[in-house]
Amino acid sequence: MGQAKAYVRFPEIIPVFPLTGALLLPHAELPLNIFEPRYIDMVNDALRTERLIGMVQPKRMEKDSGNRKTPLYQVGCVGKITSFEEMEGGTYRITLRGLSRFRILEELETTADYRRARVDWAEFTGDQSRTACFGFKQKDLFDILQKYFHQQGLVPCWEIFEEASDERVIAALSMVCPFDPREKQALLEAMDCKTRGALLLTMLQMEIHTKVI
């Protein structure tokens, strides 16, 4: 009888980085340029501890999406800083690797300029395992992608898509395609890889249909 998988215990309180349209998914990577003083402080603090930052979207577009009065979506994804480069003026270029989604329970009062939240991980323990997208129709996605990229005037490197796993392809497309923030959130909250892939396929089809009309 095999041993049960030991799940990583993430901290109960994490810094959260509200950024409209920025999507981070488990096992995917998100490059970020950090230039606002409060988020430079956030990165500095993260580098001194577990190197964890929670990415989350504001519920509405505002000039200052980091404002504590701006409501946030409840579900985000925590990433670990896997690389960083300090730039001129103390700004940063970092890469976050997605580890697990979380649900915000409450935001905390803090003396820091950036936002922090108490979060729960229980419903997303499956994010720590790589999953196969059983039943996902890869050919349908590639057929739609050809039309989508043609419409956008893009020439993709198909070899990269063909060599990557379904999970990585779906995550990468979900993150880079210019979907509406609410659509990005729906992709983030999709139950599993198969569900996310089907939703992505529908969104691409709708985008193509809208442009044709």
C-alpha positions in Angstrom: 0.0 0.0 0.0 1.6 3.3 -1.1 2.1 6.2 1.2 -0.3 9.2 1.1 1.1 12.3 -0.6 2.5 14.8 1.8 1.2 18.2 0.9 3.1 21.4 1.4 1.8 23.5 4.3 1.6 27.0 3.1 1.4 30.0 5.5 -1.9 31.2 6.8 -1.0 34.8 6.0 0.5 35.9 2.7 1.2 39.2 0.9 -1.2 39.8 -2.0 -0.5 41.6 -5.2 -3.7 43.0 -6.8 -3.1 43.2 -10.6 -5.9 43.5 -13.1 -5.6 41.0 -16.0 -2.6 39.2 -14.5 -3.2 35.5 -14.2 -0.9 33.0 -12.5 -1.8 29.3 -12.5 -0.2 26.4 -10.7 3.0 25.0 -12.4 3.2 28.0 -14.7 5.5 31.0 -14.6 4.7 34.7 -14.6 7.3 37.4 -15.2 6.7 40.7 -13.5 8.4 44.1 -13.4 8.2 45.6 -9.9 8.6 49.4 -9.8 6.1 50.8 -7.2 7.8 51.5 -3.8 5.2 49.4 -1.9 5.6 46.4 -4.1 9.4 46.8 -4.0 9.0 46.5 -0.2 6.8 43.5 -0.7 9.4 41.7 -2.8 12.1 42.6 -0.3 10.1 41.2 2.5 9.3 38.1 0.5 12.9 37.5 -0.3 13.7 37.6 3.4 11.1 34.9 4.2 9.4 32.2 2.1 9.6 34.1 -1.2 5.8 33.8 -1.6 3.5 36.3 -3.2 -0.2 35.9 -3.8 -1.5 37.1 -7.1 -5.1 38.3 -7.1 -7.3 40.4 -9.3 -9.3 43.5 -8.2 -13.0 43.2 -8.8 -13.1 46.5 -10.7 -10.7 48.5 -12.7 -9.3 51.5 -10.9 -6.3 53.7 -11.3 -4.9 52.4 -8.0 -5.8 48.7 -7.9 -3.7 48.2 -4.8 -5.9 50.6 -2.8 -7.2 48.8 0.3 -10.7 50.0 -0.5 -10.7 48.1 -3.8 -12.5 44.8 -3.4 -10.6 41.7 -4.5 -11.7 38.4 -6.0 -11.7 35.7 -3.3 -9.6 33.2 -5.3 -6.0 33.9 -6.3 -2.8 31.9 -6.8 0.4 32.0 -4.8 3.7 32.0 -6.6 7.3 31.5 -5.4 10.0 33.9 -6.5 12.3 31.6 -8.5 14.4 34.3 -10.0 14.9 38.0 -9.5 17.1 40.8 -10.9 17.6 44.1 -9.2 17.4 46.9 -11.7 18.5 50.5 -11.7 16.7 52.5 -9.0 16.0 49.5 -6.8 13.2 48.1 -9.0 12.9 44.4 -9.7 12.4 42.0 -12.5 11.1 38.7 -11.0 9.6 35.4 -12.0 6.9 33.7 -10.0 6.2 30.0 -10.3 2.6 29.1 -9.5 2.3 26.7 -6.6 -1.4 26.7 -5.4 -4.6 28.6 -5.5 -6.0 30.0 -2.3 -9.3 31.6 -1.0 -9.1 34.9 0.8 -10.8 34.7 4.2 -10.1 38.2 5.3 -7.7 41.1 4.7 -5.6 42.2 7.6 -4.7 45.6 9.0 -1.0 46.0 8.5 1.7 48.7 8.9 3.1 47.7 5.5 2.1 49.7 2.4 1.1 46.5 0.5 -1.9 44.3 1.3 -1.8 41.1 3.3 -4.6 38.5 3.7 -5.5 35.4 5.8 -6.1 32.7 3.3 -7.3 29.1 3.1 -5.8 26.4 0.9 -8.0 23.4 1.7 -10.1 23.2 -1.5 -7.0 23.5 -3.7 -4.7 20.7 -2.5 -4.9 19.1 -5.9 -2.9 22.0 -7.3 0.2 20.5 -5.8 0.0 17.5 -8.2 0.6 17.6 -11.9 -2.6 16.5 -13.7 -3.3 15.0 -17.0 -6.2 16.6 -18.9 -8.1 13.4 -19.5 -10.6 13.7 -22.3 -9.4 17.1 -23.4 -9.7 17.6 -27.1 -6.2 18.9 -28.0 -6.9 18.8 -31.8 -10.0 21.0 -31.4 -7.9 23.5 -29.5 -5.1 23.6 -32.1 -7.7 24.0 -34.9 -9.2 27.0 -33.1 -5.8 28.4 -32.3 -4.8 28.4 -35.9 -7.8 30.7 -36.7 -7.2 32.8 -33.6 -3.5 33.4 -34.3 -4.3 34.2 -37.9 -6.9 36.7 -36.9 -4.4 38.3 -34.4 -1.7 38.4 -37.1 0.6 36.1 -35.0 2.8 33.3 -36.2 3.2 30.8 -33.3 6.0 28.2 -32.9 3.8 25.1 -33.1 6.7 22.8 -32.1 6.6 24.3 -28.6 2.8 23.5 -28.3 3.3 20.0 -29.6 6.1 19.2 -27.2 4.4 20.6 -24.1 1.9 18.8 -22.0 -1.8 19.7 -22.3 -1.7 21.2 -18.8 1.2 23.6 -19.7 -0.4 24.5 -23.1 -3.7 25.4 -21.4 -2.0 27.3 -18.6 0.2 29.3 -20.9 -2.7 30.2 -23.3 -5.0 31.1 -20.3 -2.3 33.5 -19.0 -1.2 35.2 -22.2 -4.4 35.5 -24.3 -5.9 39.0 -23.8 -9.1 38.0 -22.2 -11.4 40.2 -20.1 -10.4 40.1 -16.4 -13.6 38.3 -15.5 -12.8 35.6 -18.1 -9.3 35.4 -16.6 -10.8 34.8 -13.2 -13.1 32.1 -14.6 -10.1 30.3 -16.0 -8.3 30.6 -12.6 -11.3 29.2 -10.7 -11.9 26.3 -13.1 -12.1 23.0 -11.2 -9.4 21.1 -13.1 -7.3 21.1 -16.2 -10.0 19.5 -18.4 -12.6 22.1 -17.3 -10.2 24.9 -17.9 -9.3 23.6 -21.3 -13.0 23.4 -22.3 -13.6 26.9 -21.1 -10.5 28.2 -22.9 -11.8 26.6 -26.1 -15.2 28.3 -25.7 -13.6 31.7 -25.1 -11.4 31.4 -28.2 -14.3 30.4 -30.3 -16.3 33.4 -29.0 -13.4 35.7 -29.7 -13.1 34.5 -33.3 -16.8 34.7 -33.8 -16.9 38.3 -32.4 -14.1 39.5 -34.7 -15.8 37.9 -37.8 -19.0 39.7 -37.0 
